[in-house]
Amino acid sequence: MAEVFPWVRHLTTNELRRFTFELVEALSDAADPDLDSTAEEVIAGWRATARIKADPAEYADARKPTSGDFGPVEVSV
């Protein structure tokens, strides 16, 4: 996995196992056009997790509790 996705080095062993399982599921589901889960979404989600974990300060910030309303979310297409 690390040869294809070098960012997995920032994931724990358990996270890497979960990523691998989710990716295999998404690739298996790819043959069925009615299923929403895609391999691209799985990869993007886990890559984002690895990016945050790669920076200890950013990771610590991400783990802090939040409260309140942060306003509307804009979705870019």
Secondary structure, DSSP 8 states (H G I E B T S, - for coil): -TTT-GGGGGS-HHHHHHHHHHHHHHHHHTT-TT----HHHHHHHHHHHHHHHHSHHHHHHHTS---S---------
